[in-house]
Amino acid sequence: MFFSRSIGASAARRALSLSSRNGSSLVVAEVAGGDVTPGTLATITAASKIGPDVTVFVAGHNVGAAAAKVANVKGVSKVLVADNAALANKVAEAHSAALVGVAKNFTHVLAPASNHGKNFIPRAAALLDSSPLTDVVSVVDENTFQRPVYAGNAIATMKMTDAIKFILVRPTAFEKAATTGGSGKIENVDAGVSSSPSAKFVSESQTKSERPDLGTARVVVSGGRGMKSGENFKMLETLADKLGGAVGASRAAVDAGFVPNDYQVGQTGKVVAPDLYIAVSTLRIISLSTR
Ligand SMILES: Cc1cc2nc3c(=O)[nH]c(=O)nc-3n(C[C@H](O)[C@H](O)[C@H](O)COP(=O)(O)OP(=O)(O)OC[C@H]3O[C@@H](n4cnc5c(N)ncnc54)[C@H](O)[C@@H]3O)c2cc1C
């Protein structure tokens, strides 16, 4: 399947004038617990397939430690740091405003296809007259990318002609870049974000778990409607803990209230890519997506 997205003549001219920048990519890092996420490392790998010039943008508050770590990641040539109290939380309006200021110098802007990425990347892209490509699973060349369509039943090959290509990368489709071997130069940038954006952070509530994240776990033990109760899921939790894995569930099990919504695997749940997937009492997760 081949889709070609067409843009206006002026944008095409801009694309041409920017071709001298030859695949200079900006990866927008996602920071958690003083480090960049595994999804960020996978996004760096995707960016390095576009070209060798990979810069990482670290936006947040007190993100110096994360910036220092990502500077060591293999393939990273530069790290731009925007440290600002207004970026302390994942408010899309503030993060997109910060990104717009630096994105103009790059041909490609990539971020992990996480909830945060899906929130602020389209805003930044719209401000720069681009339309983002989501859930990219393969880089064909610097203008051509692949993404799943029809619940993963077909792969679309997309040619982008935007001057600045905004891309959300599906982290499970790329290997994580090695956390050593890089020597990125760290540079502070003025993010230019106001401390009173139109949206204000109120609170964040997170499910805390000792188990690995479902989206990146190497082992997933998943239960379906046949588990019959939340109490019975404890058996799967015990097995997952013995295997060092995460616990997942079908939509039917989630809808029945056996387990919380963030356990759900599949088209309307989380994308998983484990080495071992154990499914118990599930029949037909037709929309199971594992890439
Ligand atoms: C647009 C759309 C999006 C969807 N997105 C998702 C999604 O993201 N994730 C998802 O999971 N689903 C999704 N679904 C729903 C999906 O199609 C299935 O309906 C659902 O996954 C079925 O869940 P299940 O296999 O647990 O339940 P069932 O199909 O009911 O299967 C339960 C199985 O357990 C067996 N069983 C029953 N009792 C026992 C027992 N005592 N011991 C052992 N086995 C037993 C049964 O024989 C059966 O095989 C989506 C559907 C649509 C239309």
The ligand as an ORCA input file, in Angstrom:
! r2SCAN-3c Opt
* xyz 0 1
  C     -12.903     -1.544     17.861
  C     -12.529     -2.649     18.821
  C     -11.391     -2.518     19.561
  C     -11.025     -3.536     20.439
  N      -9.878     -3.385     21.157
  C      -9.483     -4.375     21.957
  C      -8.272     -4.278     22.680
  O      -7.568     -3.279     22.639
  N      -7.906     -5.309     23.457
  C      -8.682     -6.436     23.572
  O      -8.299     -7.342     24.329
  N      -9.839     -6.544     22.915
  C     -10.256     -5.555     22.114
  N     -11.429     -5.674     21.481
  C     -12.318     -6.808     21.817
  C     -11.863     -8.135     21.182
  O     -12.305     -8.194     19.874
  C     -12.423     -9.347     21.957
  O     -13.800     -9.223     22.060
  C     -11.890     -9.487     23.367
  O     -10.499     -9.309     23.347
  C     -12.205    -10.896     23.876
  O     -11.642    -11.061     25.161
  P     -11.438    -12.520     25.788
  O     -10.671    -13.363     24.830
  O     -10.881    -12.320     27.154
  O     -12.923    -13.031     25.995
  P     -13.700    -14.239     25.265
  O     -13.711    -14.055     23.803
  O     -14.994    -14.332     25.981
  O     -12.800    -15.469     25.590
  C     -12.681    -16.044     26.888
  C     -12.058    -17.429     26.750
  O     -11.903    -17.982     28.057
  C     -12.367    -19.344     27.991
  N     -12.803    -19.721     29.342
  C     -13.973    -19.449     29.937
  N     -14.007    -19.995     31.169
  C     -12.823    -20.611     31.327
  C     -12.249    -21.352     32.385
  N     -12.924    -21.590     33.517
  N     -11.019    -21.835     32.232
  C     -10.320    -21.628     31.086
  N     -10.807    -20.940     30.047
  C     -12.059    -20.429     30.164
  C     -13.476    -19.339     27.001
  O     -13.701    -20.658     26.496
  C     -12.911    -18.421     25.936
  O     -12.053    -19.154     25.099
  C     -11.825     -4.680     20.592
  C     -12.999     -4.791     19.840
  C     -13.337     -3.787     18.970
  C     -14.605     -3.939     18.168
*
